């Protein structure tokens, strides 16, 4: 029997990113339930990103905080007929670095722990006096910017995309959690937004997240959000990656004897 046989696991990730986790869980015997609590769309304004793309050579380093940031950067550059060649590139983790590789760019800097805080610490020794461009989501935490500015960097923030709650997900979430017979065994949270948005959807449906459902977090930032929401995670991946999250679920439901 496979380690996650008969386990129904809710995946709240955006549709374009959900398949990797779903495939891994399916290979372990689980039944994934795909109901996105976020979808990726354009930001309210591309003004900062367009200005940065037009003068990319003036930046000493460009930092990408997610694979979504890389894709949005690529799409906008292509639309404007620009072939971006940053002098130096930082990626928050390996998934972001792989996205960069897919568009012909190489991450010169990847922090040892795949979080914005760790990226800030990694960049601090070279921050003073440097012009640094941050490509990130609308309303993203200011952690990275604040740390770099405090270290003496000249930081420009370019919003590349926004996270929204999918309109179709309310009915799906309401149906899933209205009947105990349909509850999943676990729900995965792969970002702070997936956590806060699921709670918003449940509140809109006049429901709460059942205590019996295992809360699986991909990493410390997501876990912090869950704690702030009063729903501390039952488990956290050893590193913020899809394979590590699948491994944490396996260890929880099928501990080694």
C-alpha positions as CSV (number, residue, x, y, z in Angstrom):
1,X,0.0,0.0,0.0
2,X,1.3,3.5,-0.9
3,X,2.0,5.8,2.1
4,X,-0.9,8.2,1.3
5,X,-3.4,5.7,0.1
6,X,-7.1,6.8,0.8
7,X,-5.9,10.2,1.9
8,X,-7.8,13.1,0.4
9,X,-5.7,16.3,0.4
10,X,-6.9,19.8,-0.5
11,X,-4.5,21.8,-2.6
12,X,-5.2,25.5,-2.4
13,X,-2.4,26.7,-4.8
14,X,-3.0,28.7,-7.9
15,X,-4.1,26.5,-10.9
16,X,-0.9,26.9,-12.9
17,X,1.2,25.8,-9.9
18,X,-1.0,23.1,-8.4
19,X,-0.2,20.3,-10.8
20,X,3.3,19.5,-9.5
21,X,2.1,19.0,-5.9
22,X,-1.0,17.1,-7.2
23,X,1.2,14.8,-9.2
24,X,3.5,14.1,-6.3
25,X,0.6,13.3,-3.9
26,X,-1.1,11.1,-6.5
27,X,2.2,9.1,-6.9
28,X,2.1,8.5,-3.2
29,X,-1.5,7.2,-3.3
30,X,-3.4,10.3,-2.3
31,X,-6.5,11.8,-3.9
32,X,-5.8,15.5,-4.5
33,X,-8.7,18.0,-4.3
34,X,-7.8,21.1,-6.4
35,X,-9.6,24.2,-5.2
36,X,-7.4,27.3,-5.7
37,X,-7.7,30.0,-3.1
38,X,-5.5,32.3,-5.1
39,X,-5.2,33.2,-8.8
40,X,-2.5,35.2,-10.4
41,X,-3.4,38.3,-12.3
42,X,-2.0,41.7,-13.3
43,X,-1.3,44.3,-10.6
44,X,-3.3,47.5,-10.4
45,X,-0.5,49.3,-12.2
46,X,2.5,48.2,-14.3
47,X,4.1,51.7,-14.1
48,X,7.0,50.8,-11.7
49,X,7.8,47.6,-13.6
50,X,7.7,49.3,-17.0
51,X,10.0,52.0,-15.7
52,X,12.4,49.5,-14.3
53,X,12.5,47.5,-17.5
54,X,13.3,50.6,-19.5
55,X,16.3,51.3,-17.3
56,X,17.4,47.9,-16.2
57,X,21.1,48.5,-16.8
58,X,21.2,51.0,-13.9
59,X,20.5,48.3,-11.3
60,X,23.3,46.4,-9.8
61,X,21.1,43.5,-8.9
62,X,17.5,42.3,-9.6
63,X,15.9,40.1,-7.0
64,X,12.9,37.8,-7.7
65,X,10.8,36.6,-4.8
66,X,8.8,33.9,-6.6
67,X,8.4,31.9,-9.8
68,X,5.3,34.0,-10.5
69,X,7.5,37.2,-10.3
70,X,9.8,35.7,-13.0
71,X,6.9,34.8,-15.3
72,X,5.2,38.2,-14.9
73,X,8.6,39.9,-15.5
74,X,9.1,37.8,-18.7
75,X,5.6,38.5,-20.0
76,X,5.9,42.3,-19.4
77,X,9.4,42.4,-21.0
78,X,8.1,40.5,-24.0
79,X,5.1,42.8,-24.4
80,X,7.4,45.8,-24.4
81,X,9.9,44.3,-26.8
82,X,12.7,44.2,-24.2
83,X,15.2,41.4,-23.8
84,X,16.2,41.8,-20.2
85,X,19.8,41.1,-19.2
86,X,20.3,42.0,-15.5
87,X,23.9,42.5,-14.3
88,X,23.3,40.2,-11.3
89,X,20.3,38.2,-10.2
90,X,19.0,36.9,-6.9
91,X,16.3,34.2,-6.5
92,X,14.5,33.4,-3.3
93,X,14.8,29.7,-3.8
94,X,15.3,26.8,-6.3
95,X,11.8,27.0,-7.9
96,X,12.4,30.6,-8.7
97,X,15.9,29.8,-10.0
98,X,14.5,27.2,-12.3
99,X,11.9,29.6,-13.6
100,X,14.8,32.0,-14.4
101,X,16.7,29.3,-16.2
102,X,13.6,28.5,-18.3
103,X,13.8,32.1,-19.7
104,X,17.6,32.1,-20.2
105,X,18.6,33.8,-17.0
106,X,20.8,32.6,-14.2
107,X,20.4,33.2,-10.5
108,X,23.8,34.4,-9.1
109,X,22.4,34.4,-5.5
110,X,20.2,31.8,-3.8
111,X,19.9,32.0,0.0
112,X,20.4,28.9,2.2
113,X,16.9,29.0,3.5
114,X,14.2,29.8,0.9
115,X,12.5,32.8,2.5
116,X,12.6,36.6,2.0
117,X,14.3,37.0,5.4
118,X,17.1,34.6,4.4
119,X,17.5,36.3,1.0
120,X,17.8,39.7,2.8
121,X,20.5,38.2,5.1
122,X,22.4,36.8,2.1
123,X,22.3,40.1,0.3
124,X,23.3,42.3,3.2
125,X,27.1,42.1,2.7
126,X,26.8,43.6,-0.8
127,X,23.9,45.9,-0.2
128,X,25.5,49.2,0.8
129,X,25.4,51.7,-2.0
130,X,24.0,49.2,-4.5
131,X,20.9,49.8,-6.6
132,X,18.6,46.8,-6.1
133,X,15.4,46.1,-8.0
134,X,12.8,43.9,-6.3
135,X,10.3,42.1,-8.5
136,X,7.4,40.9,-6.4
137,X,3.6,40.6,-5.8
138,X,1.3,43.5,-5.1
139,X,0.9,44.0,-1.3
140,X,3.9,41.7,-0.6
141,X,5.4,42.0,2.8
142,X,8.1,44.8,3.0
143,X,10.6,42.5,4.9
144,X,13.1,42.4,2.1
145,X,13.0,46.0,1.2
146,X,13.2,47.3,4.8
147,X,16.3,45.1,5.5
148,X,18.1,46.2,2.3
149,X,17.4,49.9,2.8
150,X,18.6,49.6,6.4
151,X,21.8,48.1,5.0
152,X,22.3,51.1,2.8
153,X,20.9,49.9,-0.5
154,X,19.0,52.0,-2.9
155,X,15.9,49.9,-3.4
156,X,13.3,50.1,-6.2
157,X,10.1,47.9,-5.8
158,X,8.4,46.8,-9.0
159,X,5.0,45.2,-8.6
160,X,4.7,42.5,-11.3
161,X,1.5,40.6,-10.4
162,X,-1.4,40.4,-7.9
163,X,-3.0,37.6,-6.0
164,X,-6.8,37.3,-6.0
165,X,-9.4,35.0,-4.7
166,X,-11.0,33.0,-7.6
167,X,-14.7,33.7,-7.9
168,X,-15.5,30.1,-8.6
169,X,-13.9,28.8,-5.4
170,X,-16.5,29.9,-2.9
171,X,-19.1,27.3,-4.0
172,X,-16.5,24.6,-4.2
173,X,-15.1,25.3,-0.7
174,X,-18.7,25.6,0.7
175,X,-19.6,22.2,-0.8
176,X,-16.4,20.5,0.5
177,X,-16.7,21.7,4.1
178,X,-20.5,21.7,4.5
179,X,-20.7,17.9,5.1
180,X,-18.3,16.0,7.4
181,X,-18.4,13.1,5.0
182,X,-16.6,15.2,2.4
183,X,-14.0,16.7,4.6
184,X,-10.4,16.2,3.3
185,X,-7.8,14.6,5.5
186,X,-5.5,17.5,5.1
187,X,-5.2,20.9,3.5
188,X,-1.9,22.2,2.1
189,X,-0.9,25.9,2.4
190,X,1.8,27.0,0.0
191,X,1.9,30.7,0.8
192,X,0.5,33.2,3.3
193,X,-2.1,34.2,0.7
194,X,-3.5,30.6,0.4
195,X,-4.0,30.6,4.2
196,X,-5.7,33.9,4.6
197,X,-7.8,33.4,1.4
198,X,-9.1,30.0,2.5
199,X,-10.2,31.5,5.8
200,X,-11.9,34.4,3.9
201,X,-13.7,31.8,1.7
202,X,-14.8,29.8,4.7
203,X,-16.1,32.9,6.5
204,X,-18.0,34.0,3.4
205,X,-19.7,30.6,3.5
206,X,-20.4,30.8,7.2
207,X,-18.1,27.9,7.9
208,X,-14.9,27.2,9.8
209,X,-12.0,24.9,9.1
210,X,-12.7,21.6,10.9
211,X,-10.2,20.8,13.6
212,X,-9.9,17.2,12.2
213,X,-8.4,18.5,9.0
214,X,-4.5,18.4,9.1
215,X,-3.0,21.8,8.3
216,X,0.2,21.3,6.3
217,X,2.4,24.4,5.8
218,X,5.2,24.7,3.1
219,X,7.4,26.9,5.3
220,X,7.9,29.4,8.1
221,X,6.3,32.4,6.6
222,X,3.1,30.5,5.8
223,X,3.2,28.9,9.2
224,X,3.4,32.4,10.8
225,X,0.3,33.5,8.9
226,X,-1.6,30.4,10.1
227,X,-0.6,31.1,13.7
228,X,-1.7,34.7,13.3
229,X,-5.1,33.4,12.0
230,X,-5.4,31.1,15.1
231,X,-4.8,28.0,13.1
232,X,-1.2,26.8,13.8
233,X,0.0,24.2,11.4
234,X,0.2,20.5,12.4
235,X,3.2,20.1,10.2
236,X,5.7,22.2,8.2
237,X,7.9,21.1,5.3
238,X,11.7,20.9,6.1
239,X,12.2,23.5,3.3
240,X,9.7,25.5,1.4
241,X,9.5,23.3,-1.7
242,X,6.8,21.0,-3.1
243,X,8.8,17.8,-2.6
244,X,9.5,18.7,1.0
245,X,5.8,19.4,1.6
246,X,4.8,16.0,0.1
247,X,7.5,14.3,2.3
248,X,6.1,16.0,5.4
249,X,2.6,14.8,4.7
250,X,4.0,11.3,4.1
251,X,5.9,11.3,7.4
252,X,2.7,12.5,9.2
253,X,0.3,10.0,7.8
254,X,2.7,7.1,7.4
255,X,5.5,7.4,10.0
256,X,8.4,5.0,9.7
257,X,8.0,2.0,12.0
